[in-house]
Amino acid sequence: MGKPPSKSSKSTSAPQKKSAPHKKASSPPLQYRPRAPPPTTPLPPPAAAAAAYSRARRLPLLLAGVTVIGIGCYSTLIYISLTRDDPRLKRIPRDASDRFDDNAWVYDSGVDTVEWLTGITKRRKEMASMARGHLLEVAAGTGRNHAFYDTKKLATVTMLDQSAQMLAVGKKKWKDEHPEYARRIFWRTQSALEPIAPPPQSPDGFDYVIQTMALCSTAEPVKLLQNLGEVAKPEGGRILLLEHGRSHYAWLNGVLDKTAAAHADEHGCWWNKDIGKIVEESGLEVVKLKRYNFGTTWWVELKPKPKPRLLEKIAGEASDVGGSGGPQEKVAQKPWWAFWG
Ligand SMILES: C[S@@+](CC[C@H](N)C(=O)[O-])C[C@H]1O[C@@H](n2cnc3c(N)ncnc32)[C@H](O)[C@@H]1O
């Protein structure tokens, strides 16, 4: 039995065998050299640390201050320009919607940021995702809701607007966003105050009628809503509105009233309308009503008024079960204010 190899000879022999076996004997022994310790920074005295901390906070505070002052100045300038004493503003028509023709290609860039900041983009998404079956979007404009539709749920889509220019922007957007959905979409350049033809696939009307930010720009909002009631399916049809108008607060309504004419002159929309009153006067049945942004953003879900044919059917059903109520009682309108808050 031979002597076992020592630890050191065992550990050095293996790698040397492979790379340079002939140098094995002549390699100098490894030498241990301690590493230099990392340089240490002396801790600053408490006063110096406090000064550094305050320097670090100064820049963000300065930026925040400049931003607040900037927003304040910008809002004041807008307010001054919108409330300027211009006799021409007294003659702005109730229908200033021709402005959309000129602004069509810059419309989106003008509203993108403010809609995102006020949560309107999120509400558009929420509303559009409710659509299914045969959809009509009224006053569809530049197609700000297009991206949010789930086309797999849509049997047909009808996009309507009286402005050919706004609709042209929307059409381009639809082609980019839903290239697969080209056969069952109809583009209608017409006023929503005129009769609206349902798609050939659904002669009794639309399952969903969506309208966003449009009651502000028509001179006859009640008539427009009533017309939507005519084209929604009498049974199961829904009309969804996302609108802007008067607030819960008198001071804000004062600002809206003072600036409305100048805003309408520039943008084609009267932003001080009482959406609740318009909805009430339309006679449509309110299913849901919610308000956001100090009450200026209105989410409204409506049902069409039952048609005479349907009223007769309901009356028949009521007498079949021995009910004493006539058709008027059975289809009584829910007051819109019952859904308040
Ligand atoms: C403020 S823009 C809103 C566009 C789009 N709905 C949106 O949410 O961005 C108002 C739109 O309503 C359209 N409009 C106004 N009155 C209309 C009417 N009587 N019939 C159809 N479209 C109308 C305008 O042409 C314009 O495109």
The ligand as an ORCA input file, in Angstrom:
! r2SCAN-3c Opt
* xyz 0 1
  C     -68.549     66.881    -29.917
  S     -68.603     65.880    -31.325
  C     -68.605     64.277    -30.592
  C     -68.150     63.215    -31.525
  C     -68.102     61.808    -30.939
  N     -69.413     61.316    -30.639
  C     -67.229     61.745    -29.710
  O     -67.664     61.239    -28.695
  O     -66.090     62.201    -29.790
  C     -70.282     66.068    -31.848
  C     -70.583     65.348    -33.130
  O     -71.998     65.406    -33.324
  C     -72.249     65.558    -34.687
  N     -73.628     66.066    -34.797
  C     -74.137     67.204    -34.291
  N     -75.437     67.303    -34.567
  C     -75.769     66.187    -35.249
  C     -76.969     65.708    -35.819
  N     -78.112     66.392    -35.715
  N     -76.941     64.554    -36.462
  C     -75.805     63.838    -36.573
  N     -74.637     64.233    -36.075
  C     -74.620     65.399    -35.407
  C     -71.157     66.497    -35.144
  O     -70.992     66.473    -36.539
  C     -69.974     65.959    -34.364
  O     -69.306     64.980    -35.088
*
